[in-house]
Amino acid sequence: MTATAPASETMTNGLVDYRFDGGVAVIELNDPPANTYTHEMMRDIDDAILKARFDENVHVVVIRGAGDKFFSAGANIRMLEKVNPTFKYYFCLHANETLNRLEHTPKLVIAAVNGHCVGGGLEIAMAADIRIGKKGGGKMGLPEVNLGVLPGTGGTQRLVRLVNNKATAIELMTSGRTFEFEEGLKLGLLNYLYEAEGFNEKVMEYAKTFCPPNKAAKAVGRIKRSVQTGVEIPFETALAVERELQQQLFQSDDAKEGIAAYNAKKAPSFKGR
């Protein structure tokens, strides 16, 4: 008997491919050669995020670039040259809203950084919860200053939160320098570096460790939600958010399974409910 192929589709504007594989939704940016994004691609990304969010069978989201050379080189500069300042403003606003949606969806999001990841491409990756880079995969950085602008899709805010050092973040953005993935790992922009051979397969294997029956996916998502929301609000308010999310989990089937399995000294089998 042959295995069933993962369900896949292309989003409305033909710039993002979406597929479902064993509890994992894969969102793939697909506009060769550099997977640069326009407003049309960002709308496809937004639609794919919402599709994954509403699908109860999706527990983890993996976002990556098509091909093996680019995750994404960021916004399409030719498009930006042609449009007026009002369009640029709303383009950035929608991109901010889209990445906020990705960041606050209560499902784990993994960026599989399979190639060069610069400018808006890095801004997309920074909105993920975990970033895995491919060894020797290319360069990363925020070089927007060389265009006379700033990293305007959350870059100035997410970078400083990830590297946890204002001086380092300011230097990286004002110099506009790009750097190898190994430096990105040291800075905290990447969580892991995987070997190039079998990179996509290894990322999928890792992603599935957060899916049932291995993990209580609802708890994984609520941990993410508590951290992403809590870090931006006063501590006492964040604790209240944590308590409310915990109360939701106490009522879940997986919490009952986990507690009962622990007391019975056996491995739990989670259902994602």
C-alpha positions in Angstrom: 0.0 0.0 0.0 1.4 3.4 -1.0 1.4 6.4 1.3 -1.1 9.2 0.6 0.5 12.3 -0.9 0.3 15.4 1.3 -2.7 17.6 0.3 -1.4 20.7 -1.5 -2.7 23.8 -3.3 -1.6 27.2 -4.7 -3.0 30.3 -3.1 -5.1 32.8 -5.1 -2.3 34.9 -6.6 -0.1 31.9 -7.4 2.8 33.2 -5.3 2.5 30.9 -2.2 2.1 27.1 -2.2 0.3 25.5 0.8 0.3 21.9 1.8 -0.7 19.8 4.8 1.4 16.9 5.9 0.8 15.0 9.2 -0.3 17.8 11.4 2.0 20.4 9.7 1.0 23.1 7.3 3.8 24.1 5.0 3.6 27.7 3.6 6.1 28.1 0.7 7.0 31.5 -0.8 7.3 30.8 -4.5 8.3 33.7 -6.8 11.7 32.8 -8.4 14.5 33.6 -8.4 14.6 35.3 -5.0 11.0 34.9 -3.6 10.7 38.6 -3.2 7.2 39.7 -2.0 4.7 42.1 -3.5 1.4 43.0 -2.0 -0.1 40.1 -4.0 2.3 37.6 -2.3 1.7 39.1 1.1 -2.1 38.6 0.6 -1.3 35.0 -0.3 0.7 34.6 2.8 -2.1 36.1 4.9 -4.6 33.7 3.4 -2.4 30.8 4.0 -1.9 31.8 7.7 -5.6 32.1 8.2 -6.2 28.7 6.5 -3.7 27.1 8.9 -5.2 28.9 11.8 -8.7 27.7 11.2 -7.8 24.1 10.4 -8.1 22.1 13.6 -5.9 19.4 12.1 -3.0 21.8 11.7 -0.8 21.9 14.9 2.4 23.4 13.5 3.2 25.8 10.6 6.4 25.7 8.7 7.2 28.6 6.4 10.0 28.4 3.8 11.1 29.6 0.4 10.8 27.6 -2.8 14.0 26.3 -4.3 17.3 26.0 -2.4 19.0 29.4 -2.8 16.6 31.9 -1.3 14.2 31.9 1.7 13.3 35.4 0.6 15.2 38.5 -0.4 12.4 40.7 1.0 10.1 43.2 -0.7 10.2 43.5 -4.5 12.2 46.7 -5.1 11.0 47.1 -8.6 7.4 47.1 -7.4 8.3 49.7 -4.7 9.9 52.0 -7.4 6.7 52.1 -9.4 4.1 52.7 -6.7 3.3 56.0 -4.9 4.0 56.7 -1.2 0.3 56.1 -0.1 0.5 52.6 -1.6 3.8 52.0 0.1 2.3 53.0 3.4 -0.6 50.6 3.2 1.6 47.9 1.8 3.8 48.1 4.9 0.7 48.3 7.1 -0.8 45.1 5.6 2.6 43.3 5.9 2.7 44.3 9.6 -0.8 43.0 10.1 0.0 39.7 8.3 3.2 39.0 10.3 1.4 39.9 13.6 -1.3 37.3 12.6 1.5 34.8 12.1 3.1 35.7 15.4 -0.1 35.5 17.4 -1.6 32.4 15.9 -1.7 29.9 18.8 0.2 27.3 16.8 3.9 26.8 16.7 5.5 28.5 13.6 8.9 27.3 12.4 10.9 29.2 9.7 12.9 26.8 7.6 15.6 29.3 6.4 16.8 27.3 3.4 18.6 30.1 1.6 19.5 33.8 1.6 17.2 35.6 4.1 17.6 39.4 3.9 15.5 42.5 4.3 11.8 41.7 4.5 12.7 38.0 4.2 14.4 38.1 7.6 11.5 40.2 8.9 9.1 37.3 7.9 11.4 34.7 9.6 11.7 36.8 12.8 7.9 36.6 13.1 8.2 32.8 13.5 8.7 31.2 16.9 11.7 29.0 15.9 14.1 29.6 13.0 16.2 26.8 11.6 19.0 27.7 9.1 20.6 25.5 6.5 24.4 25.2 6.9 26.1 27.2 4.2 22.7 28.4 3.1 23.6 32.0 2.5 23.5 35.4 4.1 21.1 37.2 6.4 20.6 40.7 7.6 18.6 43.9 7.3 20.3 46.1 4.6 17.4 48.5 4.1 19.5 51.5 5.1 21.3 51.1 1.8 18.0 52.0 0.1 17.5 55.1 2.3 14.8 53.4 4.4 14.4 51.4 7.5 13.3 47.8 8.0 9.6 48.6 8.0 7.9 45.2 8.4 8.7 44.9 12.0 12.4 44.7 11.7 13.4 47.5 14.0 11.3 46.0 16.8 11.7 42.2 16.4 15.5 42.3 15.8 16.2 44.1 19.1 13.9 41.7 21.0 15.7 38.7 19.5 19.3 39.8 19.9 18.3 41.3 23.3 20.8 44.2 22.8 19.9 47.7 21.6 23.5 48.5 20.5 23.9 45.3 18.5 20.5 45.8 16.8 21.2 49.4 15.9 24.7 48.6 14.6 23.3 45.7 12.4 20.6 47.9 10.9 22.5 51.1 10.5 25.5 49.4 8.9 23.2 47.3 6.7 25.7 44.5 6.7 24.8 40.9 5.9 26.4 37.9 7.6 26.6 34.1 7.4 24.1 31.9 9.1 26.7 30.9 11.7 26.8 34.5 13.0 23.0 34.5 13.0 23.1 31.5 15.2 25.4 33.2 17.7 23.2 36.4 17.7 20.1 34.4 18.5 18.4 34.9 15.1 18.6 31.2 14.4 17.9 28.4 16.9 19.6 25.7 15.0 21.7 25.0 11.9 20.9 21.8 10.0 23.0 20.1 7.4 22.1 21.0 3.8 21.5 17.4 2.7 17.9 16.4 3.6 17.3 19.9 5.1 13.6 20.1 4.4 13.0 16.5 5.6 14.8 17.2 8.8 12.8 20.3 9.5 9.6 18.4 8.9 10.7 15.6 11.3 11.4 18.3 13.9 8.1 20.0 13.3 6.2 16.8 13.8 7.7 16.3 17.3 5.3 19.1 18.4 2.3 17.3 17.0 0.1 14.6 18.6 0.6 12.0 19.9 4.1 13.3 20.7 3.1 16.6 22.3 -0.1 18.2 23.5 -0.4 20.6 20.6 -3.0 22.8 22.4 -0.5 23.3 25.3 2.3 24.1 22.8 0.1 26.7 21.2 -1.0 28.3 24.5 2.7 28.5 25.7 3.5 30.4 22.5 0.5 32.6 22.9 1.3 33.4 26.6 4.9 34.3 25.7 4.1 36.3 22.6 1.4 38.3 24.3 2.9 38.4 27.8 6.3 39.9 26.9 4.6 43.0 25.5 2.4 43.8 28.5 2.9 44.6 32.2 4.0 41.6 34.3 0.9 41.3 36.5 -1.3 41.5 33.4 0.9 38.8 31.7 0.4 36.5 34.7 -3.4 37.0 34.3 -3.1 36.0 30.7 -1.1 32.9 31.7 -3.7 31.9 34.3 -6.5 32.2 31.8 -4.7 30.1 29.2 -3.8 27.5 31.9 -7.5 27.3 32.8 -8.3 26.5 29.2 -5.8 23.7 29.2 -7.0 22.3 32.5 -10.3 21.6 30.7 -8.7 19.9 27.7 -8.6 16.1 27.1 -4.9 16.3 26.7 -4.4 17.7 30.2 -6.4 14.8 31.6 -4.4 12.3 29.5 -1.1 13.9 30.6 -1.9 13.9 34.3 -3.4 10.4 34.3 -0.4 9.0 32.3 2.1 10.6 34.7 0.4 9.1 37.7 0.1 5.7 36.0 3.8 5.9 35.1 3.2 5.5 31.4 3.8 7.6 28.3 0.9 9.9 27.3 -0.8 9.7 23.9 -2.0 13.1 23.1 -4.9 13.9 20.7 -4.6 17.6 20.2 -7.9 18.2 22.0 
